[in-house]
């Protein structure tokens, strides 16, 4: 009988598994290793609980640890679409007939535009389209419309913190009229065509949420 114990005890002590010593569900050696019996099984205490299970002693834990962890795919947030806002500077309040000079009301309107830029996350572009009426030569009106657009561009560039590279100008000339005023001549025609003498400012940007 004593020989049998002598054979079992060395095997009992040699076959070990290192774990935390505060786990009271197993019998540990002095080196904080789980002891194994002669069959290679871990030696449990009466205090063992499933929460004490460790890899190498309990098949369930081994399977869980060997299974790769799967994480649910996170969809990236959709980018916020840019907004487009248009402001029209018309001849009646902002430009004189046959002129490209801004009147006080025109400057006030552009100051309002500049102030509104503070509500934007990112300014993408400001396009300025100049327009003229149909009175006079078409090529002259093309140039006049361009000058109106450039006047607006220069004001925004000089008075506001706007990158000049984001300011785009285009001349529409006599194209895209708002009114036609057919059958009218002289001063009444000039007055009637006022809405066509304008500059349109279109702001494309991303707004603050």
C-alpha positions in Angstrom: 0.0 0.0 0.0 2.8 2.4 0.8 4.5 1.7 -2.5 1.3 2.5 -4.3 1.1 5.9 -2.6 4.7 6.6 -3.3 4.0 6.1 -7.0 0.9 8.2 -7.1 2.1 11.2 -5.2 5.0 12.1 -7.5 2.6 12.0 -10.5 0.1 13.9 -8.5 2.6 16.7 -7.9 4.4 16.9 -11.3 1.4 17.3 -13.6 0.3 20.9 -13.0 -1.4 23.9 -14.7 -0.6 27.5 -13.7 -3.7 29.6 -12.8 -4.5 32.4 -10.3 -4.2 31.2 -6.7 -7.4 32.9 -5.6 -9.5 30.3 -7.5 -10.7 28.0 -4.7 -12.3 25.5 -7.0 -9.1 23.5 -7.5 -6.2 22.1 -5.5 -3.0 24.0 -6.1 0.7 23.3 -5.6 3.0 25.8 -3.9 3.7 27.2 -7.3 0.1 28.3 -7.8 -0.5 25.5 -10.3 -3.5 23.2 -10.5 -2.7 19.7 -9.5 -3.6 16.7 -11.7 -4.3 13.2 -10.6 -2.8 10.0 -12.0 -5.3 10.1 -14.9 -4.3 13.6 -15.9 -7.5 15.2 -14.6 -7.5 18.4 -12.6 -8.1 17.9 -8.8 -11.2 19.8 -7.7 -12.3 21.0 -4.2 -15.8 20.9 -2.7 -16.0 24.7 -3.4 -15.8 24.3 -7.2 -18.4 26.3 -9.1 -18.8 26.7 -12.9 -17.6 30.2 -12.6 -14.2 28.8 -11.5 -13.8 26.8 -14.7 -10.5 27.2 -16.5 -9.1 26.1 -19.8 -7.3 22.8 -19.7 -9.5 21.5 -16.9 -13.0 22.1 -18.3 -13.9 21.4 -21.9 -16.6 24.1 -22.0 -14.1 26.9 -21.3 -11.6 25.5 -23.8 -14.3 25.6 -26.5 -15.3 29.1 -25.7 -11.7 30.4 -25.7 -10.9 28.8 -29.0 -13.9 30.3 -30.7 -13.1 33.6 -32.4 -15.0 36.6 -31.1 -17.4 38.0 -33.7 -18.3 41.7 -33.6 -21.3 43.2 -35.3 -20.4 45.4 -38.2 -20.9 49.1 -37.5 -22.3 51.0 -40.5 -20.5 54.4 -40.9 -22.6 57.4 -40.5 -23.9 58.8 -43.7 -22.3 62.1 -44.6 -24.7 65.1 -44.2 -25.8 66.3 -47.6 -24.8 69.9 -48.5 -27.5 72.6 -48.5 -27.9 75.1 -51.3 -29.3 78.6 -50.6 -29.8 81.4 -53.2 -30.0 85.1 -52.6 -31.0 87.5 -55.4 -29.6 91.1 -55.6 -32.0 92.8 -58.0 -31.7 96.1 -59.8 -34.4 98.0 -58.0 -32.8 97.8 -54.6 -29.1 96.9 -55.3 -28.1 98.0 -58.8 -28.9 101.1 -60.8 -29.9 100.9 -64.5 -26.9 100.2 -66.7 -24.7 100.1 -63.7 -22.7 97.4 -61.8 -22.1 99.5 -58.7 -23.6 98.2 -55.5 -26.1 100.5 -53.7 -26.3 100.6 -49.9 -29.1 98.0 -49.9 -26.9 95.7 -51.9 -24.1 96.0 -49.5 -26.5 95.3 -46.6 -27.7 92.2 -48.3 -24.2 90.9 -48.8 -23.3 91.7 -45.2 -26.2 89.5 -44.2 -24.9 86.7 -46.4 -21.4 87.1 -44.8 -23.0 86.9 -41.3 -24.9 83.7 -42.2 -21.7 81.9 -43.1 -20.9 81.5 -39.4 -23.7 78.9 -39.2 -21.9 76.6 -41.7 -19.6 73.7 -40.9 -18.0 73.8 -44.3 -18.4 76.3 -47.1 -18.1 74.4 -50.4 -18.8 77.1 -53.0 -20.4 80.5 -53.6 -21.4 81.0 -57.2 -22.4 84.4 -58.5 -24.4 84.8 -61.7 -24.7 88.2 -63.2 -27.8 89.1 -65.3 -28.8 92.0 -67.6 -32.0 93.1 -69.4 -32.5 93.0 -73.1 -32.1 96.7 -73.7 -29.1 97.4 -75.9 -26.5 95.3 -77.6 -26.3 91.6 -76.5 -22.5 91.7 -76.1 -22.6 94.8 -74.0 -25.2 93.2 -71.8 -23.0 90.1 -71.5 -20.2 92.3 -70.2 -22.4 94.3 -67.9 -23.8 91.1 -66.3 -20.3 89.9 -65.7 -19.3 93.2 -64.0 -22.2 92.9 -61.7 -21.2 89.4 -60.7 -17.5 90.5 -60.2 -18.7 93.4 -58.0 -20.4 91.0 -55.7 -17.5 88.6 -55.7 -15.0 91.4 -54.8 -17.2 92.6 -52.0 -17.6 89.1 -50.5 -13.8 88.5 -50.8 -12.8 91.9 -49.2 -15.4 92.1 -46.4 -15.9 88.5 -45.5 -13.6 85.6 -44.5 -14.3 83.8 -47.7 -11.6 82.0 -49.6 -11.5 83.6 -53.1 -11.0 80.2 -54.6 -14.5 79.3 -53.5 -16.1 82.3 -55.3 -17.2 81.5 -58.9 -18.6 84.1 -61.3 -20.6 83.6 -64.5 -22.3 86.0 -66.8 -25.8 85.1 -68.0 -26.1 88.3 -70.1 -29.7 88.6 -71.4 -30.5 84.9 -70.9 -32.8 83.6 -68.2 -35.0 86.7 -67.8 -37.7 86.9 -65.1 -40.0 89.2 -67.0 -40.5 89.9 -70.8 -42.4 93.2 -70.8 -43.5 92.8 -74.5 -45.1 95.8 -76.2 -43.6 98.4 -73.9 -41.1 101.2 -74.9 -39.1 104.0 -73.3 -38.9 104.5 -69.5 -41.8 102.2 -68.8 -39.8 99.3 -70.4 -36.8 100.1 -68.3 -38.9 100.1 -65.2 -40.6 96.9 -66.2 -37.3 95.0 -66.9 -35.9 95.8 -63.4 -36.2 92.2 -62.1 -33.9 91.0 -65.0 -31.1 93.3 -64.0 -29.8 91.3 -61.0 -27.0 89.1 -59.5 -27.9 85.7 -58.0 -25.7 84.4 -55.1 -25.9 80.7 -54.6 -24.3 79.2 -51.5 -23.4 75.5 -51.3 -22.3 74.4 -47.9 -22.7 71.9 -45.0 -24.7 73.4 -42.1 -24.0 73.1 -38.4 -26.3 70.5 -36.8 
